Amino acid sequence: MKPENVLELVNEALADVKANDVIAIDVRKKINVTDIMVVASGTSDRHVQALANSVVETAKKKGASIIGVERDRAWVLIDLYDVVVHIMLPETREFYGLEKLWQVDRSAELSTPA
């Protein structure tokens, strides 16, 4: 499955459970372990887990490869090989600053649903 197709299913799954502040970062020129990194926020522990469950279930249904899922109360990482998804509480997201780590600029962002 192409990275863009995986990104599409991730965006669909996150939108279904109403993720906040979804951003997709093309990291192909920065690292060689994945192509796209998605960062999204949930409003509570339960919301973060529900968002992660939605992504995993949608990936399974659509035939995407799930390499692994790492769960914590405030942060879930889902490795879909070409796309890595980080779902966090807003304060966790702010603390770790993944967008800043990967030096996101508007030209590096991929389209995400409104």
N, CA, C and O atoms as a GROMACS GRO file, in nm:
protein
  456
    1MET      N    1   0.084  -0.118   0.000
    1MET     CA    2   0.000   0.000   0.000
    1MET      C    3   0.089   0.124   0.000
    1MET      O    4   0.185   0.132   0.077
    2LYS      N    5   0.059   0.220  -0.085
    2LYS     CA    6   0.137   0.344  -0.095
    2LYS      C    7   0.121   0.427   0.033
    2LYS      O    8   0.016   0.423   0.097
    3PRO      N    9   0.226   0.503   0.069
    3PRO     CA   10   0.216   0.588   0.188
    3PRO      C   11   0.097   0.683   0.184
    3PRO      O   12   0.033   0.707   0.287
    4GLU      N   13   0.066   0.737   0.068
    4GLU     CA   14  -0.047   0.829   0.056
    4GLU      C   15  -0.180   0.760   0.086
    4GLU      O   16  -0.270   0.821   0.142
    5ASN      N   17  -0.192   0.632   0.048
    5ASN     CA   18  -0.313   0.556   0.079
    5ASN      C   19  -0.324   0.528   0.228
    5ASN      O   20  -0.433   0.534   0.286
    6VAL      N   21  -0.211   0.497   0.290
    6VAL     CA   22  -0.211   0.475   0.435
    6VAL      C   23  -0.246   0.605   0.506
    6VAL      O   24  -0.323   0.604   0.602
    7LEU      N   25  -0.191   0.717   0.460
    7LEU     CA   26  -0.223   0.847   0.519
    7LEU      C   27  -0.372   0.875   0.507
    7LEU      O   28  -0.433   0.925   0.601
    8GLU      N   29  -0.430   0.843   0.394
    8GLU     CA   30  -0.574   0.864   0.374
    8GLU      C   31  -0.657   0.786   0.475
    8GLU      O   32  -0.752   0.839   0.532
    9LEU      N   33  -0.621   0.658   0.497
    9LEU     CA   34  -0.698   0.578   0.594
    9LEU      C   35  -0.677   0.627   0.737
    9LEU      O   36  -0.768   0.621   0.819
   10VAL      N   37  -0.556   0.674   0.766
   10VAL     CA   38  -0.528   0.730   0.900
   10VAL      C   39  -0.613   0.856   0.921
   10VAL      O   40  -0.675   0.872   1.025
   11ASN      N   41  -0.614   0.944   0.822
   11ASN     CA   42  -0.694   1.066   0.833
   11ASN      C   43  -0.842   1.034   0.851
   11ASN      O   44  -0.910   1.098   0.931
   12GLU      N   45  -0.890   0.935   0.777
   12GLU     CA   46  -1.030   0.891   0.789
   12GLU      C   47  -1.060   0.841   0.930
   12GLU      O   48  -1.160   0.879   0.991
   13ALA      N   49  -0.972   0.755   0.982
   13ALA     CA   50  -0.991   0.698   1.116
   13ALA      C   51  -0.987   0.805   1.224
   13ALA      O   52  -1.067   0.802   1.318
   14LEU      N   53  -0.896   0.900   1.211
   14LEU     CA   54  -0.885   1.007   1.310
   14LEU      C   55  -1.005   1.101   1.303
   14LEU      O   56  -1.054   1.147   1.406
   15ALA      N   57  -1.052   1.129   1.183
   15ALA     CA   58  -1.169   1.217   1.166
   15ALA      C   59  -1.294   1.151   1.223
   15ALA      O   60  -1.380   1.220   1.280
   16ASP      N   61  -1.307   1.020   1.208
   16ASP     CA   62  -1.424   0.948   1.257
   16ASP      C   63  -1.442   0.964   1.408
   16ASP      O   64  -1.554   0.965   1.458
   17VAL      N   65  -1.330   0.975   1.480
   17VAL     CA   66  -1.337   0.986   1.626
   17VAL      C   67  -1.300   1.128   1.672
   17VAL      O   68  -1.275   1.153   1.790
   18LYS      N   69  -1.298   1.219   1.576
   18LYS     CA   70  -1.280   1.362   1.603
   18LYS      C   71  -1.148   1.399   1.671
   18LYS      O   72  -1.146   1.462   1.777
   19ALA      N   73  -1.039   1.360   1.607
   19ALA     CA   74  -0.906   1.400   1.655
   19ALA      C   75  -0.890   1.551   1.639
   19ALA      O   76  -0.952   1.614   1.553
   20ASN      N   77  -0.806   1.608   1.722
   20ASN     CA   78  -0.775   1.751   1.717
   20ASN      C   79  -0.636   1.773   1.658
   20ASN      O   80  -0.546   1.691   1.675
   21ASP      N   81  -0.622   1.886   1.589
   21ASP     CA   82  -0.491   1.933   1.543
   21ASP      C   83  -0.409   1.825   1.472
   21ASP      O   84  -0.294   1.800   1.508
   22VAL      N   85  -0.468   1.763   1.372
   22VAL     CA   86  -0.398   1.658   1.297
   22VAL      C   87  -0.302   1.722   1.199
   22VAL      O   88  -0.340   1.812   1.123
   23ILE      N   89  -0.179   1.676   1.201
   23ILE     CA   90  -0.078   1.724   1.107
   23ILE      C   91  -0.002   1.604   1.052
   23ILE      O   92   0.030   1.511   1.126
   24ALA      N   93   0.026   1.607   0.923
   24ALA     CA   94   0.106   1.503   0.859
   24ALA      C   95   0.235   1.567   0.809
   24ALA      O   96   0.232   1.670   0.742
   25ILE      N   97   0.347   1.505   0.841
   25ILE     CA   98   0.478   1.560   0.807
   25ILE      C   99   0.550   1.462   0.716
   25ILE      O  100   0.567   1.345   0.751
   26ASP      N  101   0.591   1.508   0.600
   26ASP     CA  102   0.668   1.425   0.508
   26ASP      C  103   0.813   1.425   0.557
   26ASP      O  104   0.880   1.528   0.555
   27VAL      N  105   0.861   1.309   0.602
   27VAL     CA  106   0.996   1.300   0.658
   27VAL      C  107   1.089   1.216   0.571
   27VAL      O  108   1.196   1.176   0.616
   28ARG      N  109   1.050   1.191   0.447
   28ARG     CA  110   1.130   1.107   0.356
   28ARG      C  111   1.271   1.157   0.338
   28ARG      O  112   1.364   1.077   0.324
   29LYS      N  113   1.291   1.288   0.337
   29LYS     CA  114   1.424   1.343   0.315
   29LYS      C  115   1.502   1.361   0.445
   29LYS      O  116   1.617   1.404   0.443
   30LYS      N  117   1.438   1.327   0.558
   30LYS     CA  118   1.503   1.349   0.688
   30LYS      C  119   1.543   1.219   0.758
   30LYS      O  120   1.645   1.215   0.827
   31ILE      N  121   1.463   1.114   0.742
   31ILE     CA  122   1.492   0.985   0.804
   31ILE      C  123   1.458   0.874   0.707
   31ILE      O  124   1.386   0.896   0.610
   32ASN      N  125   1.509   0.755   0.733
   32ASN     CA  126   1.481   0.644   0.642
   32ASN      C  127   1.399   0.532   0.707
   32ASN      O  128   1.394   0.422   0.653
   33VAL      N  129   1.336   0.558   0.818
   33VAL     CA  130   1.256   0.454   0.884
   33VAL      C  131   1.107   0.465   0.853
   33VAL      O  132   1.032   0.370   0.876
   34THR      N  133   1.064   0.578   0.801
   34THR     CA  134   0.925   0.597   0.763
   34THR      C  135   0.918   0.710   0.662
   34THR      O  136   1.014   0.785   0.645
   35ASP      N  137   0.804   0.723   0.595
   35ASP     CA  138   0.787   0.830   0.497
   35ASP      C  139   0.707   0.949   0.552
   35ASP      O  140   0.739   1.064   0.525
   36ILE      N  141   0.605   0.918   0.629
   36ILE     CA  142   0.516   1.022   0.679
   36ILE      C  143   0.493   1.003   0.828
   36ILE      O  144   0.472   0.891   0.875
   37MET      N  145   0.498   1.112   0.901
   37MET     CA  146   0.469   1.110   1.043
   37MET      C  147   0.341   1.190   1.066
   37MET      O  148   0.331   1.305   1.022
   38VAL      N  149   0.245   1.131   1.134
   38VAL     CA  150   0.120   1.199   1.165
   38VAL      C  151   0.118   1.225   1.315
   38VAL      O  152   0.150   1.137   1.395
   39VAL      N  153   0.081   1.347   1.352
   39VAL     CA  154   0.068   1.384   1.493
   39VAL      C  155  -0.074   1.436   1.512
   39VAL      O  156  -0.122   1.521   1.437
   40ALA      N  157  -0.142   1.383   1.615
   40ALA     CA  158  -0.279   1.424   1.644
   40ALA      C  159  -0.297   1.432   1.795
   40ALA      O  160  -0.222   1.371   1.871
   41SER      N  161  -0.398   1.507   1.836
   41SER     CA  162  -0.427   1.519   1.979
   41SER      C  163  -0.566   1.466   2.011
   41SER      O  164  -0.658   1.473   1.930
   42GLY      N  165  -0.576   1.412   2.132
   42GLY     CA  166  -0.704   1.372   2.189
   42GLY      C  167  -0.733   1.459   2.310
   42GLY      O  168  -0.641   1.520   2.365
   43THR      N  169  -0.857   1.465   2.351
   43THR     CA  170  -0.896   1.555   2.461
   43THR      C  171  -0.880   1.494   2.599
   43THR      O  172  -0.879   1.566   2.699
   44SER      N  173  -0.868   1.361   2.606
   44SER     CA  174  -0.855   1.291   2.734
   44SER      C  175  -0.784   1.159   2.710
   44SER      O  176  -0.761   1.120   2.595
   45ASP      N  177  -0.749   1.090   2.818
   45ASP     CA  178  -0.687   0.957   2.806
   45ASP      C  179  -0.774   0.865   2.722
   45ASP      O  180  -0.725   0.796   2.632
   46ARG      N  181  -0.903   0.865   2.752
   46ARG     CA  182  -0.996   0.777   2.681
   46ARG      C  183  -1.006   0.814   2.533
   46ARG      O  184  -1.014   0.726   2.447
   47HIS      N  185  -1.004   0.943   2.505
   47HIS     CA  186  -1.011   0.987   2.366
   47HIS      C  187  -0.886   0.945   2.290
   47HIS      O  188  -0.895   0.900   2.175
   48VAL      N  189  -0.769   0.958   2.351
   48VAL     CA  190  -0.643   0.914   2.288
   48VAL      C  191  -0.651   0.766   2.254
   48VAL      O  192  -0.613   0.725   2.144
   49GLN      N  193  -0.701   0.685   2.349
   49GLN     CA  194  -0.711   0.541   2.325
   49GLN      C  195  -0.814   0.509   2.217
   49GLN      O  196  -0.793   0.420   2.135
   50ALA      N  197  -0.926   0.582   2.216
   50ALA     CA  198  -1.030   0.561   2.114
   50ALA      C  199  -0.976   0.597   1.975
   50ALA      O  200  -1.005   0.527   1.878
   51LEU      N  201  -0.901   0.704   1.966
   51LEU     CA  202  -0.841   0.742   1.838
   51LEU      C  203  -0.745   0.634   1.789
   51LEU      O  204  -0.746   0.597   1.672
   52ALA      N  205  -0.663   0.583   1.880
   52ALA     CA  206  -0.568   0.477   1.844
   52ALA      C  207  -0.643   0.352   1.798
   52ALA      O  208  -0.606   0.291   1.698
   53ASN      N  209  -0.746   0.314   1.871
   53ASN     CA  210  -0.825   0.197   1.832
   53ASN      C  211  -0.887   0.215   1.694
   53ASN      O  212  -0.891   0.120   1.615
   54SER      N  213  -0.934   0.334   1.665
   54SER     CA  214  -0.992   0.363   1.534
   54SER      C  215  -0.889   0.347   1.423
   54SER      O  216  -0.919   0.289   1.318
   55VAL      N  217  -0.769   0.398   1.445
   55VAL     CA  218  -0.662   0.385   1.344
   55VAL      C  219  -0.627   0.238   1.323
   55VAL      O  220  -0.615   0.194   1.209
   56VAL      N  221  -0.609   0.164   1.431
   56VAL     CA  222  -0.571   0.023   1.420
   56VAL      C  223  -0.681  -0.058   1.349
   56VAL      O  224  -0.652  -0.137   1.260
   57GLU      N  225  -0.806  -0.038   1.389
   57GLU     CA  226  -0.917  -0.112   1.328
   57GLU      C  227  -0.932  -0.078   1.180
   57GLU      O  228  -0.953  -0.168   1.098
   58THR      N  229  -0.920   0.048   1.145
   58THR     CA  230  -0.931   0.089   1.005
   58THR      C  231  -0.815   0.034   0.923
   58THR      O  232  -0.835  -0.012   0.811
   59ALA      N  233  -0.695   0.037   0.979
   59ALA     CA  234  -0.579  -0.019   0.909
   59ALA      C  235  -0.598  -0.168   0.882
   59ALA      O  236  -0.568  -0.216   0.773
   60LYS      N  237  -0.647  -0.240   0.981
   60LYS     CA  238  -0.672  -0.384   0.963
   60LYS      C  239  -0.774  -0.409   0.854
   60LYS      O  240  -0.754  -0.494   0.767
   61LYS      N  241  -0.885  -0.334   0.857
   61LYS     CA  242  -0.992  -0.351   0.758
   61LYS      C  243  -0.944  -0.323   0.616
   61LYS      O  244  -0.987  -0.389   0.521
   62LYS      N  245  -0.855  -0.223   0.603
   62LYS     CA  246  -0.810  -0.181   0.470
   62LYS      C  247  -0.683  -0.253   0.424
   62LYS      O  248  -0.634  -0.228   0.314
   63GLY      N  249  -0.631  -0.342   0.509
   63GLY     CA  250  -0.515  -0.422   0.469
   63GLY      C  251  -0.380  -0.355   0.482
   63GLY      O  252  -0.284  -0.397   0.418
   64ALA      N  253  -0.370  -0.252   0.563
   64ALA     CA  254  -0.241  -0.187   0.586
   64ALA      C  255  -0.159  -0.270   0.685
   64ALA      O  256  -0.214  -0.336   0.773
   65SER      N  257  -0.028  -0.267   0.670
   65SER     CA  258   0.061  -0.340   0.760
   65SER      C  259   0.074  -0.266   0.892
   65SER      O  260   0.108  -0.148   0.895
   66ILE      N  261   0.047  -0.336   1.001
   66ILE     CA  262   0.066  -0.278   1.135
   66ILE      C  263   0.191  -0.343   1.194
   66ILE      O  264   0.191  -0.461   1.228
   67ILE      N  265   0.296  -0.265   1.205
   67ILE     CA  266   0.422  -0.315   1.257
   67ILE      C  267   0.418  -0.324   1.409
   67ILE      O  268   0.469  -0.420   1.467
   68GLY      N  269   0.357  -0.226   1.472
   68GLY     CA  270   0.349  -0.227   1.618
   68GLY      C  271   0.267  -0.112   1.672
   68GLY      O  272   0.245  -0.011   1.604
   69VAL      N  273   0.224  -0.129   1.796
   69VAL     CA  274   0.149  -0.026   1.867
   69VAL      C  275   0.207  -0.016   2.007
   69VAL      O  276   0.214  -0.115   2.080
   70GLU      N  277   0.250   0.103   2.045
   70GLU     CA  278   0.302   0.129   2.179
   70GLU      C  279   0.204   0.221   2.249
   70GLU      O  280   0.178   0.331   2.201
   71ARG      N  281   0.150   0.177   2.362
   71ARG     CA  282   0.048   0.255   2.432
   71ARG      C  283   0.098   0.305   2.567
   71ARG      O  284   0.164   0.235   2.643
   72ASP      N  285   0.064   0.429   2.593
   72ASP     CA  286   0.083   0.493   2.722
   72ASP      C  287  -0.045   0.572   2.747
   72ASP      O  288  -0.121   0.596   2.653
   73ARG      N  289  -0.068   0.612   2.867
   73ARG     CA  290  -0.188   0.689   2.899
   73ARG      C  291  -0.200   0.814   2.814
   73ARG      O  292  -0.309   0.845   2.765
   74ALA      N  293  -0.091   0.885   2.796
   74ALA     CA  294  -0.094   1.015   2.731
   74ALA      C  295  -0.040   1.015   2.588
   74ALA      O  296  -0.039   1.119   2.522
   75TRP      N  297   0.005   0.898   2.539
   75TRP     CA  298   0.068   0.895   2.406
   75TRP      C  299   0.057   0.754   2.351
   75TRP      O  300   0.094   0.657   2.418
   76VAL      N  301   0.008   0.742   2.228
   76VAL     CA  302   0.007   0.615   2.158
   76VAL      C  303   0.081   0.633   2.027
   76VAL      O  304   0.057   0.729   1.954
   77LEU      N  305   0.172   0.540   1.998
   77LEU     CA  306   0.246   0.540   1.874
   77LEU      C  307   0.201   0.419   1.794
   77LEU      O  308   0.201   0.307   1.845
   78ILE      N  309   0.163   0.441   1.669
   78ILE     CA  310   0.120   0.332   1.582
   78ILE      C  311   0.212   0.332   1.461
   78ILE      O  312   0.217   0.430   1.387
   79ASP      N  313   0.284   0.222   1.441
   79ASP     CA  314   0.377   0.209   1.328
   79ASP      C  315   0.308   0.133   1.216
   79ASP      O  316   0.282   0.013   1.228
   80LEU      N  317   0.278   0.204   1.108
   80LEU     CA  318   0.215   0.144   0.990
   80LEU      C  319   0.317   0.136   0.876
   80LEU      O  320   0.279   0.147   0.759
   81TYR      N  321   0.442   0.117   0.909
   81TYR     CA  322   0.556   0.105   0.820
   81TYR      C  323   0.588   0.236   0.749
   81TYR      O  324   0.683   0.305   0.788
   82ASP      N  325   0.512   0.273   0.648
   82ASP     CA  326   0.539   0.397   0.576
   82ASP      C  327   0.484   0.520   0.647
   82ASP      O  328   0.522   0.633   0.615
   83VAL      N  329   0.394   0.498   0.741
   83VAL     CA  330   0.333   0.607   0.817
   83VAL      C  331   0.340   0.572   0.966
   83VAL      O  332   0.300   0.463   1.007
   84VAL      N  333   0.392   0.664   1.045
   84VAL     CA  334   0.396   0.647   1.190
   84VAL      C  335   0.302   0.751   1.249
   84VAL      O  336   0.310   0.870   1.217
   85VAL      N  337   0.212   0.705   1.335
   85VAL     CA  338   0.109   0.792   1.393
   85VAL      C  339   0.136   0.812   1.541
   85VAL      O  340   0.153   0.715   1.616
   86HIS      N  341   0.139   0.937   1.584
   86HIS     CA  342   0.154   0.973   1.724
   86HIS      C  343   0.024   1.040   1.767
   86HIS      O  344  -0.015   1.142   1.710
   87ILE      N  345  -0.044   0.982   1.867
   87ILE     CA  346  -0.166   1.042   1.920
   87ILE      C  347  -0.139   1.075   2.066
   87ILE      O  348  -0.102   0.988   2.144
   88MET      N  349  -0.157   1.203   2.102
   88MET     CA  350  -0.116   1.247   2.235
   88MET      C  351  -0.218   1.341   2.298
   88MET      O  352  -0.302   1.400   2.230
   89LEU      N  353  -0.207   1.351   2.428
   89LEU     CA  354  -0.277   1.458   2.498
   89LEU      C  355  -0.207   1.590   2.461
   89LEU      O  356  -0.087   1.590   2.435
   90PRO      N  357  -0.280   1.700   2.457
   90PRO     CA  358  -0.219   1.827   2.417
   90PRO      C  359  -0.095   1.865   2.498
   90PRO      O  360   0.003   1.914   2.442
   91GLU      N  361  -0.098   1.844   2.630
   91GLU     CA  362   0.018   1.881   2.712
   91GLU      C  363   0.140   1.793   2.681
   91GLU      O  364   0.253   1.840   2.688
   92THR      N  365   0.117   1.668   2.648
   92THR     CA  366   0.226   1.578   2.611
   92THR      C  367   0.283   1.622   2.476
   92THR      O  368   0.405   1.626   2.457
   93ARG      N  369   0.194   1.653   2.386
   93ARG     CA  370   0.237   1.699   2.253
   93ARG      C  371   0.320   1.826   2.263
   93ARG      O  372   0.423   1.839   2.197
   94GLU      N  373   0.275   1.919   2.345
   94GLU     CA  374   0.348   2.044   2.362
   94GLU      C  375   0.486   2.018   2.425
   94GLU      O  376   0.585   2.077   2.384
   95PHE      N  377   0.490   1.931   2.526
   95PHE     CA  378   0.615   1.902   2.596
   95PHE      C  379   0.720   1.843   2.501
   95PHE      O  380   0.835   1.886   2.502
   96TYR      N  381   0.681   1.745   2.419
   96TYR     CA  382   0.777   1.677   2.331
   96TYR      C  383   0.801   1.752   2.201
   96TYR      O  384   0.908   1.738   2.142
   97GLY      N  385   0.707   1.831   2.156
   97GLY     CA  386   0.727   1.917   2.039
   97GLY      C  387   0.776   1.846   1.914
   97GLY      O  388   0.872   1.890   1.852
   98LEU      N  389   0.711   1.736   1.877
   98LEU     CA  390   0.755   1.662   1.759
   98LEU      C  391   0.756   1.745   1.632
   98LEU      O  392   0.844   1.730   1.548
   99GLU      N  393   0.658   1.834   1.619
   99GLU     CA  394   0.655   1.918   1.500
   99GLU      C  395   0.781   2.005   1.493
   99GLU      O  396   0.839   2.022   1.385
  100LYS      N  397   0.823   2.058   1.606
  100LYS     CA  398   0.945   2.139   1.609
  100LYS      C  399   1.068   2.052   1.585
  100LYS      O  400   1.162   2.093   1.518
  101LEU      N  401   1.066   1.932   1.640
  101LEU     CA  402   1.178   1.840   1.623
  101LEU      C  403   1.205   1.814   1.475
  101LEU      O  404   1.319   1.808   1.431
  102TRP      N  405   1.098   1.798   1.400
  102TRP     CA  406   1.112   1.772   1.256
  102TRP      C  407   1.108   1.899   1.175
  102TRP      O  408   1.099   1.893   1.052
  103GLN      N  409   1.115   2.015   1.241
  103GLN     CA  410   1.123   2.145   1.177
  103GLN      C  411   1.017   2.161   1.070
  103GLN      O  412   1.047   2.185   0.953
  104VAL      N  413   0.894   2.149   1.112
  104VAL     CA  414   0.783   2.159   1.019
  104VAL      C  415   0.772   2.301   0.967
  104VAL      O  416   0.775   2.398   1.042
  105ASP      N  417   0.760   2.311   0.838
  105ASP     CA  418   0.721   2.436   0.776
  105ASP      C  419   0.601   2.403   0.687
  105ASP      O  420   0.577   2.287   0.657
  106ARG      N  421   0.529   2.502   0.646
  106ARG     CA  422   0.406   2.479   0.570
  106ARG      C  423   0.432   2.400   0.443
  106ARG      O  424   0.344   2.326   0.399
  107SER      N  425   0.548   2.412   0.382
  107SER     CA  426   0.576   2.339   0.258
  107SER      C  427   0.597   2.191   0.283
  107SER      O  428   0.586   2.111   0.190
  108ALA      N  429   0.628   2.151   0.406
  108ALA     CA  430   0.652   2.011   0.438
  108ALA      C  431   0.524   1.940   0.485
  108ALA      O  432   0.522   1.817   0.497
  109GLU      N  433   0.419   2.016   0.512
  109GLU     CA  434   0.295   1.956   0.559
  109GLU      C  435   0.218   1.894   0.443
  109GLU      O  436   0.214   1.950   0.334
  110LEU      N  437   0.158   1.781   0.468
  110LEU     CA  438   0.071   1.718   0.370
  110LEU      C  439  -0.071   1.754   0.403
  110LEU      O  440  -0.101   1.794   0.516
  111SER      N  441  -0.159   1.740   0.308
  111SER     CA  442  -0.298   1.779   0.334
  111SER      C  443  -0.362   1.686   0.435
  111SER      O  444  -0.343   1.564   0.431
  112THR      N  445  -0.438   1.745   0.525
  112THR     CA  446  -0.517   1.670   0.622
  112THR      C  447  -0.658   1.726   0.617
  112THR      O  448  -0.677   1.842   0.581
  113PRO      N  449  -0.756   1.646   0.654
  113PRO     CA  450  -0.894   1.695   0.648
  113PRO      C  451  -0.917   1.811   0.745
  113PRO      O  452  -0.853   1.819   0.850
  114ALA      N  453  -1.006   1.897   0.708
  114ALA     CA  454  -1.035   2.014   0.792
  114ALA      C  455  -1.115   1.975   0.914
  114ALA      O  456  -1.148   2.061   0.996
   0.00000   0.00000   0.00000
